[in-house]
Amino acid sequence: MNEDKKSREVLDEKLINELREEFSKLTVKDFLSQTLATISTLAYQKMGIPSSCIQYKDLDQAKLAIDAFSELFKVLQSSMDQREIDAFNEALTQMRIEFVKKSNESGT
């Protein structure tokens, strides 16, 4: 039993070192860009989009996600190329349009 525990500890340590190595390759820009994508996904879910997510609908949370996306996007723009700026700007515009639609449906 003691041998199993020691073996697991060695594997855990190896995994931790591999994760550290992978994180060292990641740039802050890449991480924050992925965070924007995650925030966008969460915003749509909190708007009840797609309809299979209706049980998660919470427009206050959706607004918070959209506002956070907007602010983080502002911070990142200076390190993005034009293609990335255009893509994230389009994503922000679409989120805002959907939010207005969902707000009007709810009478909010």
C-alpha positions as CSV (number, residue, x, y, z in Angstrom):
1,M,0.0,0.0,0.0
2,N,2.8,2.4,0.8
3,E,4.4,1.6,-2.5
4,D,1.1,2.5,-4.3
5,K,1.0,5.8,-2.5
6,K,4.7,6.6,-3.4
7,S,4.0,5.6,-7.0
8,R,1.0,8.0,-7.1
9,E,3.0,10.8,-5.6
10,V,5.7,10.3,-8.3
11,L,3.0,10.4,-11.0
12,D,1.4,13.5,-9.5
13,E,4.7,15.3,-9.4
14,K,5.4,14.3,-13.0
15,L,2.0,15.6,-14.1
16,I,2.5,18.9,-12.2
17,N,5.8,19.3,-13.9
18,E,4.3,18.6,-17.3
19,L,1.6,21.2,-16.6
20,R,4.1,23.8,-15.5
21,E,6.0,23.2,-18.8
22,E,2.8,23.6,-20.9
23,F,1.9,26.8,-19.0
24,S,5.3,28.2,-19.5
25,K,4.7,28.0,-23.3
26,L,1.4,29.9,-23.0
27,T,1.5,33.6,-23.6
28,V,-0.7,35.9,-21.5
29,K,-2.3,37.2,-24.8
30,D,-3.2,33.6,-25.7
31,F,-4.7,32.9,-22.3
32,L,-6.7,36.2,-22.2
33,S,-7.9,35.6,-25.8
34,Q,-9.2,32.2,-24.7
35,T,-10.8,33.8,-21.7
36,L,-12.7,36.1,-24.1
37,A,-14.0,33.1,-25.9
38,T,-15.0,31.5,-22.6
39,I,-16.8,34.7,-21.5
40,S,-18.6,34.9,-24.8
41,T,-19.8,31.3,-24.4
42,L,-21.0,32.0,-20.9
43,A,-22.8,35.2,-22.0
44,Y,-24.8,33.3,-24.6
45,Q,-25.6,30.6,-22.1
46,K,-26.9,33.3,-19.6
47,M,-29.0,34.7,-22.4
48,G,-30.6,31.3,-22.8
49,I,-28.9,30.7,-26.2
50,P,-29.2,28.1,-27.6
51,S,-32.7,27.2,-26.5
52,S,-31.3,24.1,-24.7
53,C,-29.7,26.5,-22.3
54,I,-32.9,28.3,-21.4
55,Q,-32.7,27.0,-17.8
56,Y,-29.5,29.0,-17.3
57,K,-31.0,32.3,-18.5
58,D,-30.0,35.2,-16.2
59,L,-29.8,38.5,-18.1
60,D,-28.0,40.2,-15.2
61,Q,-25.3,37.6,-15.5
62,A,-25.3,37.9,-19.3
63,K,-24.8,41.7,-19.0
64,L,-22.0,41.2,-16.6
65,A,-20.3,38.8,-19.0
66,I,-20.7,41.2,-21.9
67,D,-19.4,44.1,-20.0
68,A,-16.4,42.0,-18.8
69,F,-15.8,40.9,-22.4
70,S,-15.9,44.5,-23.6
71,E,-13.4,45.7,-21.0
72,L,-11.0,42.8,-21.4
73,F,-11.2,43.3,-25.2
74,K,-10.1,46.9,-24.8
75,V,-7.1,45.8,-22.8
76,L,-6.1,43.2,-25.4
77,Q,-6.6,45.2,-28.6
78,S,-3.2,46.8,-28.6
79,S,-1.6,43.3,-28.7
80,M,-3.9,41.9,-31.4
81,D,-3.7,42.0,-35.2
82,Q,-6.5,43.5,-37.2
83,R,-8.0,40.1,-38.0
84,E,-8.3,39.3,-34.3
85,I,-9.7,42.7,-33.5
86,D,-12.3,42.4,-36.2
87,A,-13.3,38.9,-35.0
88,F,-13.7,39.9,-31.4
89,N,-15.4,43.1,-32.3
90,E,-17.9,41.2,-34.3
91,A,-18.4,38.8,-31.4
92,L,-19.1,41.7,-29.0
93,T,-21.5,43.3,-31.5
94,Q,-23.4,40.1,-31.8
95,M,-23.6,39.5,-28.1
96,R,-25.0,43.0,-27.6
97,I,-27.6,42.5,-30.3
98,E,-28.7,39.2,-28.8
99,F,-28.8,40.8,-25.3
100,V,-31.1,43.6,-26.5
101,K,-33.4,41.0,-28.2
102,K,-33.5,38.8,-25.1
103,S,-34.1,41.9,-22.9
104,N,-37.0,43.0,-25.1
105,E,-38.5,39.5,-24.9
106,S,-38.3,39.6,-21.2
107,G,-39.6,43.1,-20.9
108,T,-36.4,44.1,-19.0
